[in-house]
Amino acid sequence: MKNAGELSRRQILAAAGFIGLAALTGCGSGGDGGDGKDLTKKQDGAMKEYRAGQQFKASKALSFSMLHNDNPVYPLKTGWLFWKEVTKRTGVTIKPIDVPLADYEKKRSVLIGAGDAPFLIPKTYHPSEVAFVSSGAILPVSEYVHLMPNFRDKVRRWKLDPELDSIRQSDGKYYLLPGLHEKPRSGYSLSFRTDVLDKHGLTLPTTWDEVTDVLRALKQEYPGKYPWTDRWSTNTPFPCGALFQYLGQAYGVRAGWAYDNLSFDTQAEKFVFTATQDAYRQMVEYLRGLVAEKLLDPESFTQQDDQAVQKLLAEKSYVISANPQELVQNYRYNLSKQVKGATIEMVPVPLGPAGPVLLSGIRLENGVMISSKALKSSDFVAMMQFVDWLWYSDEGQKFCKWGVEGVTYTESGGKYTLRPGISLMGSDPDAPKDLQKDYGFFNGVFTYGGSWELVSSNFSPDEKKFQDVMSQRKELPVDPAHPLQSSEQERATLWDTPLKDAAIQNTLQFVLGKRPMSEWDQHVAELKAKNMQQLVDLHNKAYERFKKENG
């Protein structure tokens, strides 16, 4: 591992680009400072002295095409105030190509493959961009971030270089402009019927051992019931994806929605197969014990979400996975109508063997790909400045989230309040207008990332309490970059899915007691028969190569 005081050539060049050596001409000689392409003829509409914190305003009217992921909860309207206000503030008209959410990834691939993609392609989750790198259809955006002062300022201040390094490809460049978070944001944990706990003299657990104790106590009081039934098992390759994700975090491993076949072992300084780690096995054994004691409903791993919630509402169970929105708008709201005096709270993720940690990599979010065709445009520089302002400036992010001050919201002392008659995600069910549906703000295409002050500005009291605890936990190290070359990527793709399917299937078999833990070594042997070691070796080779070439 590199000492903290050692800087790679790429880091030095990136730093040089940051302090101004790479001007609008793109005269840098590598790294993040420019790739030597002359941008002097691509500055139509650009601001000559555009800086971080400054309002971007094109020097002439411009328009840029953009793929728009149409969410059925707030379908696109051409009359949204969002579109009009963007043009008013920046001089840029966004021309959205609307694609239904369910077809977004497929349609995006078709458009890019046919050479018909719009210039801006947001709502892209890493590593989806990798599929388009070898064809040259999307831009190596790391070569042009010298045009984006707000993006670079946040990367520098929030120390996000390791995260960006993790999405670089084998050429040392990255092809996605991700959403940037100042602090990690956690989403899911356990929720408990606190009125039931109070009735039996029980307190909310803070560790997984205490979770077991609470569940056993509830089982003793209600022997005919499963104290805990869970959800988020359908439409996902990993049943109980939320549960496995936050439980895995307590063991320091990636599981559930966070599962990846490869994990970096910081002690051994190499990649290992996730589902064969000791900590992963310990996590499996913990859940297996809960199922065996009938503390966790085995139907959790197959049932629809509605079935799990109905069991909670019918008082057949008292514990369920939650996120802050579901807690308030679903569990608490419906319990209040069905069960007199019912109260329910969500706890910070209980602590496990790994201590107070957070999974790594959650400070990057989905982001924007840029079509390579955009580089041929005479207004390319202005487009990059516009992207920088709208998605990465404090003012642009605040605008995308809350709208226009005095029209959709008011702000006082850092507190944002929606104007009377406007609702956001059910905050005022009787309001005639909705911030997303009627105005186009808080749209997932534009609203993600940002300072903790902005990200937390719409937190409910429950989420604020939850995040205040979670944000104090230490983020685990980000896995180092290990990009595969195109020929390696083809092999890895062939091996990856069968291995993932087998790992998930075996995990569930062990948890549900359908396989004895004495067959763990056999489980490892089955994965080896599916090219597990070849996949691990491939990624370790890529890691060593990238470290040598860029370290």
TORLO-343612 format. One record per residue (C-alpha): x, y, z; residue in one letter. Coordinates in steps of 0.001 Angstrom, whole numbers, padded with zeros to 6 digits. Last residue first. Layout:
BEGIN
{node {X, Y, Z}, a},
...
This chain:
BEGIN
{node {000737, 004325, -008472}, g},
{node {-000895, 004581, -011888}, n},
{node {000752, 001847, -013958}, e},
{node {001861, -000376, -011068}, k},
{node {-001379, 000013, -009101}, k},
{node {-003441, -000626, -012242}, f},
{node {-001485, -003802, -013005}, r},
{node {-001674, -005098, -009429}, e},
{node {-005437, -004508, -009297}, y},
{node {-006006, -006074, -012729}, a},
{node {-004073, -009184, -011672}, k},
{node {-006097, -009281, -008465}, n},
{node {-009297, -009023, -010513}, h},
{node {-008357, -011921, -012792}, l},
{node {-007172, -014025, -009856}, d},
{node {-010544, -013602, -008105}, v},
{node {-012433, -014571, -011266}, l},
{node {-010197, -017602, -011879}, q},
{node {-010630, -018630, -008233}, q},
{node {-014422, -018582, -008500}, m},
{node {-014506, -020452, -011801}, n},
{node {-017831, -022287, -011210}, k},
{node {-016109, -025360, -009724}, a},
{node {-014563, -023021, -007148}, k},
{node {-018075, -021977, -006116}, l},
{node {-019046, -025606, -005531}, e},
{node {-015851, -026145, -003500}, a},
{node {-016751, -023175, -001269}, v},
{node {-020222, -024647, -000653}, h},
{node {-018567, -027997, 000122}, q},
{node {-016442, -026246, 002725}, d},
{node {-019636, -024827, 004259}, w},
{node {-021293, -028258, 004342}, e},
{node {-020887, -028605, 008124}, s},
{node {-023146, -025535, 008327}, m},
{node {-026035, -027886, 007577}, p},
{node {-028077, -027135, 004430}, r},
{node {-031828, -026557, 004427}, k},
{node {-031526, -024611, 007675}, g},
{node {-033145, -021479, 006240}, l},
{node {-029940, -019472, 006639}, v},
{node {-027795, -022200, 005039}, f},
{node {-030057, -022598, 002004}, q},
{node {-030378, -018821, 001709}, l},
{node {-026609, -018305, 001526}, t},
{node {-026283, -021217, -000918}, n},
{node {-028748, -019572, -003315}, q},
{node {-027026, -016207, -003005}, i},
{node {-023555, -017647, -003671}, a},
{node {-024829, -019786, -006560}, a},
{node {-026532, -016821, -008263}, d},
{node {-023437, -014658, -007765}, k},
{node {-021189, -017327, -009219}, l},
{node {-023456, -017879, -012230}, p},
{node {-023544, -014062, -012748}, t},
{node {-019794, -013393, -012514}, d},
{node {-018275, -016132, -014653}, w},
{node {-019357, -015053, -018140}, l},
{node {-018996, -011354, -017241}, t},
{node {-015456, -011978, -015967}, a},
{node {-014477, -013593, -019259}, r},
{node {-015751, -010665, -021328}, e},
{node {-014228, -008143, -018916}, q},
{node {-010826, -009780, -019301}, e},
{node {-010902, -009200, -023064}, s},
{node {-012031, -005587, -022501}, s},
{node {-009359, -004819, -019901}, q},
{node {-010481, -005020, -016289}, l},
{node {-010415, -002139, -013831}, p},
{node {-009024, -002850, -010340}, h},
{node {-009327, 000400, -008397}, a},
{node {-008909, 000078, -004645}, p},
{node {-011908, -000892, -002473}, d},
{node {-012983, 002073, -000358}, v},
{node {-011943, 001810, 003277}, p},
{node {-014781, 001293, 005806}, l},
{node {-016696, 004448, 006727}, e},
{node {-016513, 005302, 010412}, k},
{node {-019759, 005950, 012257}, r},
{node {-020831, 009451, 013268}, q},
{node {-023185, 009714, 010283}, s},
{node {-025199, 006761, 011616}, m},
{node {-026145, 008473, 014878}, v},
{node {-027282, 011781, 013375}, d},
{node {-028824, 009798, 010502}, q},
{node {-031335, 008021, 012751}, f},
{node {-032384, 011139, 014690}, k},
{node {-032682, 013127, 011479}, k},
{node {-034641, 010298, 009880}, e},
{node {-037196, 010220, 012663}, d},
{node {-037520, 014038, 012808}, p},
{node {-038226, 013951, 009044}, s},
{node {-035276, 014809, 006858}, f},
{node {-035851, 017388, 004113}, n},
{node {-032776, 019536, 004807}, s},
{node {-030569, 016504, 005519}, s},
{node {-029110, 016360, 002003}, v},
{node {-028721, 020161, 001964}, l},
{node {-026832, 020464, 005275}, e},
{node {-024911, 017259, 004537}, w},
{node {-023596, 018918, 001396}, s},
{node {-024580, 017476, -001939}, g},
{node {-025659, 014231, -003518}, g},
{node {-028848, 013629, -005432}, y},
{node {-031553, 015644, -007160}, t},
{node {-031315, 015931, -010949}, f},
{node {-032754, 012751, -012461}, v},
{node {-034340, 011891, -009098}, g},
{node {-036694, 014877, -009467}, n},
{node {-036963, 016907, -006246}, f},
{node {-038383, 019692, -008440}, f},
{node {-040701, 019183, -011418}, g},
{node {-043345, 021759, -010387}, y},
{node {-046646, 019866, -010419}, d},
{node {-045648, 016258, -009793}, k},
{node {-042481, 016813, -007760}, q},
{node {-043399, 019745, -005502}, l},
{node {-047042, 018609, -005229}, d},
{node {-050000, 021013, -005341}, k},
{node {-053524, 020954, -003875}, p},
{node {-052260, 020142, -000348}, a},
{node {-054504, 017738, 001599}, d},
{node {-051899, 014977, 001988}, p},
{node {-049324, 017429, 003403}, d},
{node {-045931, 015722, 003796}, s},
{node {-047058, 013011, 001365}, g},
{node {-043854, 012826, -000653}, m},
{node {-043577, 016628, -000861}, l},
{node {-046713, 018775, -000536}, s},
{node {-047457, 022354, -001602}, i},
{node {-050510, 024314, -000402}, g},
{node {-048558, 026569, 001918}, p},
{node {-044970, 027139, 000731}, r},
{node {-042559, 024368, 001608}, l},
{node {-040248, 025121, 004510}, t},
{node {-036460, 024847, 004404}, y},
{node {-034426, 025382, 007567}, k},
{node {-030871, 026701, 007103}, g},
{node {-031574, 029732, 009304}, g},
{node {-034655, 030662, 007323}, s},
{node {-035613, 029322, 003923}, e},
{node {-038911, 029628, 002066}, t},
{node {-040284, 027204, -000481}, y},
{node {-042119, 026764, -003790}, t},
{node {-042556, 030389, -004902}, v},
{node {-040648, 032453, -002332}, g},
{node {-037424, 030609, -003072}, e},
{node {-037604, 028754, -006372}, v},
{node {-037207, 025007, -006412}, g},
{node {-036385, 022817, -003398}, w},
{node {-034225, 020011, -004755}, k},
{node {-033053, 021160, -008166}, c},
{node {-032584, 024736, -006863}, f},
{node {-030565, 023611, -003832}, k},
{node {-028367, 021495, -006088}, q},
{node {-027820, 024387, -008488}, g},
{node {-026960, 026793, -005658}, e},
{node {-024484, 024422, -004017}, d},
{node {-022893, 023698, -007414}, s},
{node {-022627, 020088, -008581}, y},
{node {-025593, 019008, -010728}, w},
{node {-026815, 022280, -012275}, l},
{node {-023554, 024263, -012141}, w},
{node {-021163, 021534, -013313}, d},
{node {-023547, 020337, -016014}, v},
{node {-023762, 023944, -017275}, f},
{node {-019973, 024351, -017246}, q},
{node {-019618, 021087, -019185}, m},
{node {-022198, 022305, -021719}, m},
{node {-020435, 025670, -022031}, a},
{node {-017186, 023859, -022862}, v},
{node {-018911, 021700, -025491}, f},
{node {-020561, 024634, -027297}, d},
{node {-018847, 024050, -030676}, s},
{node {-019974, 020426, -030592}, s},
{node {-017554, 017650, -031485}, k},
{node {-017073, 016793, -027809}, l},
{node {-020833, 016200, -027465}, a},
{node {-020644, 013260, -029853}, k},
{node {-018706, 011356, -027174}, s},
{node {-021980, 011154, -025260}, s},
{node {-021759, 012270, -021652}, i},
{node {-022548, 009945, -018749}, m},
{node {-024161, 011486, -015681}, v},
{node {-024488, 010107, -012163}, g},
{node {-025722, 007517, -009728}, n},
{node {-024330, 008026, -006231}, e},
{node {-020918, 008256, -004678}, l},
{node {-020622, 008693, -000891}, r},
{node {-021793, 005090, -000454}, i},
{node {-018426, 003660, -001493}, g},
{node {-017586, 002038, 001795}, s},
{node {-019966, 000257, 004147}, l},
{node {-020432, 002017, 007468}, l},
{node {-018762, 001142, 010747}, v},
{node {-019521, 001264, 014489}, p},
{node {-018075, -002165, 015401}, g},
{node {-017130, -004944, 012960}, a},
{node {-018396, -007661, 015341}, p},
{node {-021924, -006229, 015409}, g},
{node {-023641, -002954, 016170}, l},
{node {-027363, -002490, 015576}, p},
{node {-028201, -000219, 012615}, v},
{node {-029714, 002899, 014191}, p},
{node {-033216, 002028, 015434}, v},
{node {-036549, 002643, 013690}, m},
{node {-039530, 003299, 015957}, e},
{node {-043139, 002078, 016105}, i},
{node {-046065, 003152, 018274}, t},
{node {-049477, 001492, 018569}, a},
{node {-051981, 003165, 020906}, g},
{node {-055023, 001774, 019094}, k},
{node {-054116, -000617, 016294}, v},
{node {-055709, -000171, 012862}, q},
{node {-055614, 003533, 011944}, k},
{node {-052428, 004355, 013886}, s},
{node {-050863, 001182, 012479}, l},
{node {-051505, 002482, 008950}, n},
{node {-049726, 005826, 009476}, y},
{node {-046877, 004333, 011513}, r},
{node {-046106, 001504, 009115}, y},
{node {-046677, 003220, 005753}, n},
{node {-045904, 006939, 005617}, q},
{node {-043710, 007245, 008707}, v},
{node {-041672, 004045, 008771}, l},
{node {-041752, 003678, 004991}, e},
{node {-040113, 007102, 004613}, q},
{node {-037496, 006499, 007305}, p},
{node {-036440, 003104, 005913}, n},
{node {-037687, -000057, 007505}, a},
{node {-037028, -003702, 008205}, s},
{node {-039697, -005360, 010373}, i},
{node {-040345, -006195, 014049}, v},
{node {-043666, -006736, 015870}, y},
{node {-045265, -009699, 014101}, s},
{node {-048768, -011203, 013792}, k},
{node {-050070, -007848, 014966}, e},
{node {-052403, -007503, 011943}, a},
{node {-050499, -004380, 010849}, l},
{node {-047158, -006187, 011068}, l},
{node {-048478, -009245, 009218}, k},
{node {-049966, -006901, 006608}, q},
{node {-046553, -005293, 006091}, v},
{node {-044924, -008643, 005316}, a},
{node {-047732, -009634, 002931}, q},
{node {-047566, -006277, 001159}, d},
{node {-043824, -006681, 000603}, d},
{node {-044343, -009994, -001210}, q},
{node {-043135, -013143, 000512}, q},
{node {-040120, -015309, -000370}, t},
{node {-037298, -014637, 002105}, f},
{node {-039529, -013343, 004904}, s},
{node {-041472, -016623, 004730}, e},
{node {-038817, -017997, 007118}, p},
{node {-040270, -015750, 009870}, d},
{node {-037477, -014706, 012223}, l},
{node {-037597, -015664, 015930}, l},
{node {-038437, -019277, 015150}, k},
{node {-035358, -020462, 017072}, e},
{node {-033972, -022024, 013857}, a},
{node {-034695, -018819, 011895}, v},
{node {-032808, -016681, 014415}, l},
{node {-029896, -019139, 014513}, g},
{node {-029625, -019182, 010718}, r},
{node {-029425, -015392, 010794}, l},
{node {-026363, -015514, 013066}, y},
{node {-024782, -018393, 011153}, e},
{node {-025040, -016466, 007873}, v},
{node {-023352, -013425, 009436}, m},
{node {-020582, -015662, 010795}, q},
{node {-020099, -017167, 007303}, r},
{node {-019753, -013662, 005826}, y},
{node {-017179, -012784, 008506}, a},
{node {-015173, -015876, 007617}, d},
{node {-015154, -014857, 003936}, q},
{node {-016440, -017359, 001351}, t},
{node {-019368, -015254, 000076}, a},
{node {-017138, -012260, -000658}, t},
{node {-014549, -013903, -002907}, f},
{node {-011188, -012307, -002120}, v},
{node {-009314, -009301, -003486}, f},
{node {-005788, -008619, -002290}, k},
{node {-003906, -006636, 000333}, e},
{node {-003873, -009573, 002795}, a},
{node {-004896, -007346, 005695}, q},
{node {-007023, -004981, 003601}, t},
{node {-009029, -007853, 002115}, d},
{node {-010816, -006317, -000856}, f},
{node {-014219, -007766, -001683}, s},
{node {-015353, -009418, -004929}, l},
{node {-018641, -011186, -005634}, n},
{node {-020541, -008000, -004854}, d},
{node {-023472, -007752, -002457}, y},
{node {-024680, -004274, -001444}, a},
{node {-028347, -005113, -002038}, w},
{node {-027971, -008137, 000204}, g},
{node {-024404, -008666, 001393}, a},
{node {-021112, -006794, 001546}, r},
{node {-019086, -007611, 004636}, v},
{node {-017983, -005722, 007774}, g},
{node {-020041, -007867, 010154}, y},
{node {-022353, -004982, 011118}, a},
{node {-022404, -004005, 007433}, q},
{node {-023626, -007502, 006577}, g},
{node {-026604, -006920, 008870}, l},
{node {-027316, -003655, 007026}, y},
{node {-027173, -005247, 003571}, q},
{node {-028666, -008614, 004508}, f},
{node {-031748, -006912, 005942}, l},
{node {-032167, -004557, 002971}, a},
{node {-031854, -007326, 000375}, g},
{node {-034309, -009644, 002100}, c},
{node {-034021, -011854, -000989}, p},
{node {-030904, -011147, -003123}, f},
{node {-031624, -011127, -006868}, p},
{node {-034277, -008459, -006338}, t},
{node {-037827, -008190, -007661}, n},
{node {-039124, -009987, -004542}, t},
{node {-037457, -010108, -001123}, s},
{node {-037845, -006569, 000197}, w},
{node {-039656, -007784, 003346}, r},
{node {-039314, -009144, 006845}, d},
{node {-041135, -010891, 009657}, t},
{node {-039892, -010596, 013212}, w},
{node {-041627, -011750, 016410}, p},
{node {-042773, -014991, 014691}, y},
{node {-045983, -015824, 016486}, k},
{node {-047459, -018723, 018484}, g},
{node {-045126, -018233, 021452}, p},
{node {-046206, -014610, 022055}, y},
{node {-044718, -013618, 025436}, e},
{node {-041777, -016031, 025159}, q},
{node {-041280, -015080, 021507}, k},
{node {-041156, -011417, 022525}, l},
{node {-038404, -012163, 025057}, a},
{node {-036492, -014183, 022480}, r},
{node {-036765, -011332, 019954}, l},
{node {-035506, -008804, 022512}, v},
{node {-032525, -011010, 023437}, d},
{node {-031655, -011636, 019781}, t},
{node {-031724, -007889, 019053}, v},
{node {-029522, -007402, 022123}, e},
{node {-026896, -009690, 020598}, d},
{node {-027273, -007698, 017385}, w},
{node {-026365, -004506, 019231}, t},
{node {-028269, -001299, 020125}, t},
{node {-031598, -002881, 021090}, p},
{node {-034718, -000845, 021940}, l},
{node {-035780, -001522, 025523}, t},
{node {-038034, -004237, 026973}, l},
{node {-040302, -003911, 030021}, g},
{node {-043060, -006081, 028548}, h},
{node {-045553, -003296, 027798}, k},
{node {-042724, -000997, 026742}, d},
{node {-041619, -003442, 024021}, l},
{node {-045210, -003704, 022772}, v},
{node {-045559, 000099, 022676}, d},
{node {-042168, 000272, 020912}, t},
{node {-043270, -001832, 017931}, r},
{node {-039775, -002215, 016511}, f},
{node {-038035, -001022, 013321}, s},
{node {-034835, -002513, 011919}, l},
{node {-032485, -000667, 009581}, s},
{node {-032328, 000984, 006177}, y},
{node {-031087, 004118, 004439}, g},
{node {-027621, 005210, 005449}, s},
{node {-026105, 008395, 004102}, r},
{node {-022341, 008732, 003864}, p},
{node {-021130, 012317, 004255}, k},
{node {-020205, 015081, 001788}, e},
{node {-021980, 013230, -001007}, h},
{node {-021034, 013432, -004694}, l},
{node {-023310, 012293, -007542}, g},
{node {-021195, 010515, -010123}, p},
{node {-019718, 011930, -013336}, l},
{node {-019216, 008672, -015246}, l},
{node {-016499, 007676, -017692}, y},
{node {-013472, 007392, -015444}, y},
{node {-009903, 007345, -016734}, k},
{node {-006894, 005206, -015753}, g},
{node {-006926, 003317, -019084}, d},
{node {-008085, 000164, -017276}, s},
{node {-011203, 001976, -016040}, q},
{node {-011582, 004336, -013092}, r},
{node {-014577, 003808, -010785}, i},
{node {-012579, 003086, -007587}, s},
{node {-010286, 006051, -008241}, d},
{node {-013321, 008308, -007883}, l},
{node {-014009, 006907, -004407}, e},
{node {-010337, 007273, -003416}, p},
{node {-010372, 010898, -004691}, d},
{node {-013400, 011886, -002583}, l},
{node {-011597, 013997, 000012}, k},
{node {-014679, 016130, 000822}, w},
{node {-012892, 019409, 000147}, r},
{node {-011072, 018178, -002954}, r},
{node {-013946, 016268, -004563}, v},
{node {-016289, 019143, -003705}, k},
{node {-014008, 021744, -005332}, d},
{node {-013484, 019534, -008379}, r},
{node {-017215, 019274, -009068}, f},
{node {-017745, 022995, -008462}, n},
{node {-014839, 023950, -010757}, p},
{node {-016006, 021838, -013744}, m},
{node {-013942, 022615, -016870}, l},
{node {-010908, 020873, -015335}, h},
{node {-013328, 017931, -015135}, v},
{node {-012614, 017286, -018816}, y},
{node {-010270, 014291, -018922}, e},
{node {-012176, 012615, -016062}, s},
{node {-015176, 012618, -018407}, v},
{node {-013829, 009803, -020557}, p},
{node {-016681, 010451, -023016}, l},
{node {-019187, 007849, -024094}, i},
{node {-019513, 005999, -027395}, a},
{node {-015840, 004961, -027549}, g},
{node {-016909, 001380, -028252}, s},
{node {-014736, 000048, -025403}, s},
{node {-016367, 002299, -022789}, v},
{node {-020063, 001569, -023340}, f},
{node {-020443, -001560, -021181}, a},
{node {-018431, 000083, -018379}, v},
{node {-021101, 002793, -017910}, e},
{node {-023387, 000399, -016026}, s},
{node {-020719, 000045, -013287}, p},
{node {-021795, 002475, -011816}, h},
{node {-025390, 003700, -011862}, y},
{node {-026590, 005981, -014635}, t},
{node {-029409, 008437, -013870}, k},
{node {-028011, 010964, -016353}, p},
{node {-027215, 010669, -020085}, i},
{node {-026412, 014130, -021495}, l},
{node {-025497, 014560, -025181}, f},
{node {-028463, 012554, -026478}, p},
{node {-027863, 008995, -027666}, a},
{node {-028499, 008189, -031323}, d},
{node {-025272, 006312, -032100}, g},
{node {-027206, 003066, -032480}, a},
{node {-025458, 001451, -029514}, g},
{node {-026032, 004549, -027347}, i},
{node {-029728, 004636, -028195}, l},
{node {-030203, 000896, -027664}, v},
{node {-028288, 000895, -024365}, s},
{node {-030323, 003831, -023019}, r},
{node {-033563, 002159, -024099}, k},
{node {-032657, -000988, -022152}, k},
{node {-031592, 000940, -019028}, e},
{node {-034664, 003189, -019046}, y},
{node {-037400, 000704, -019881}, d},
{node {-039027, 000481, -016425}, a},
{node {-038423, 004196, -015752}, l},
{node {-040284, 005265, -018889}, p},
{node {-038074, 007194, -021357}, v},
{node {-038428, 010913, -022157}, d},
{node {-035896, 012583, -024405}, i},
{node {-035551, 015891, -022597}, p},
{node {-034446, 019063, -024439}, k},
{node {-032881, 021225, -021745}, i},
{node {-032879, 024916, -022633}, t},
{node {-029808, 026807, -021448}, v},
{node {-029644, 030536, -020699}, g},
{node {-028576, 029622, -017171}, t},
{node {-031068, 031215, -014763}, r},
{node {-034080, 031725, -017034}, k},
{node {-033488, 028451, -018883}, t},
{node {-033335, 026464, -015643}, v},
{node {-036399, 028389, -014394}, e},
{node {-038529, 027374, -017362}, k},
{node {-037617, 023702, -017116}, w},
{node {-038180, 023514, -013337}, f},
{node {-041491, 025424, -013490}, l},
{node {-042917, 022319, -015119}, w},
{node {-044976, 022984, -018268}, g},
{node {-043414, 020191, -020345}, t},
{node {-044679, 017674, -017798}, k},
{node {-042759, 014518, -016933}, l},
{node {-044445, 011847, -014820}, p},
{node {-044210, 012243, -011014}, y},
{node {-044843, 008848, -009389}, v},
{node {-044440, 007176, -012799}, p},
{node {-040765, 008284, -012861}, n},
{node {-039612, 009270, -016337}, d},
{node {-035855, 008797, -016693}, n},
{node {-034928, 011695, -018982}, h},
{node {-032186, 011387, -021600}, l},
{node {-030810, 014849, -022300}, m},
{node {-030454, 017056, -025384}, s},
{node {-028738, 020411, -024895}, f},
{node {-029923, 023891, -025787}, s},
{node {-028051, 027189, -025928}, l},
{node {-028894, 030900, -025856}, a},
{node {-025751, 033038, -025838}, k},
{node {-023233, 034032, -023138}, s},
{node {-024395, 031054, -021082}, a},
{node {-025074, 031928, -017456}, k},
{node {-023427, 029926, -014688}, f},
{node {-023891, 031477, -011249}, q},
{node {-020572, 031475, -009396}, q},
{node {-019839, 029258, -006408}, g},
{node {-016933, 027555, -008135}, a},
{node {-015529, 029651, -010982}, r},
{node {-016375, 030561, -014585}, y},
{node {-014023, 033202, -015994}, e},
{node {-014520, 032798, -019740}, k},
{node {-018184, 031786, -019572}, m},
{node {-019110, 029510, -022460}, a},
{node {-021717, 030311, -025133}, g},
{node {-019565, 028990, -027964}, d},
{node {-016385, 027592, -026429}, q},
{node {-015587, 024610, -028627}, k},
{node {-013052, 026180, -030969}, k},
{node {-010462, 026713, -028213}, t},
{node {-010964, 023166, -026877}, l},
{node {-007705, 021709, -028170}, d},
{node {-007372, 018097, -027066}, k},
{node {-004270, 017476, -024908}, g},
{node {-005973, 015131, -022469}, d},
{node {-007075, 017515, -019741}, g},
{node {-006208, 018041, -016078}, g},
{node {-007623, 014854, -014624}, d},
{node {-004623, 012702, -015450}, g},
{node {-002780, 013631, -018634}, g},
{node {-000810, 016393, -020329}, s},
{node {-002991, 019389, -019566}, g},
{node {-003644, 021902, -022329}, c},
{node {-007419, 021603, -022237}, g},
{node {-007754, 024987, -023934}, t},
{node {-009974, 026109, -021078}, l},
{node {-006945, 026185, -018800}, a},
{node {-005118, 023253, -017261}, a},
{node {-002408, 024736, -015080}, l},
{node {-005123, 026271, -012883}, g},
{node {-004784, 025100, -009335}, i},
{node {-006940, 022046, -009990}, f},
{node {-005016, 020921, -013052}, g},
{node {-001831, 020825, -010997}, a},
{node {-003606, 018732, -008377}, a},
{node {-004774, 016308, -011053}, a},
{node {-001275, 016149, -012477}, l},
{node {000179, 015390, -009045}, i},
{node {-002492, 012756, -008440}, q},
{node {-001812, 011093, -011795}, r},
{node {001958, 011010, -011177}, r},
{node {001269, 009264, -007893}, s},
{node {001740, 011069, -004592}, l},
{node {003549, 009537, -001622}, e},
{node {002940, 011066, 001804}, g},
{node {000075, 008744, 002733}, a},
{node {002272, 005734, 002077}, n},
{node {001159, 003510, -000762}, k},
{node {000000, 000000, 000000}, m},
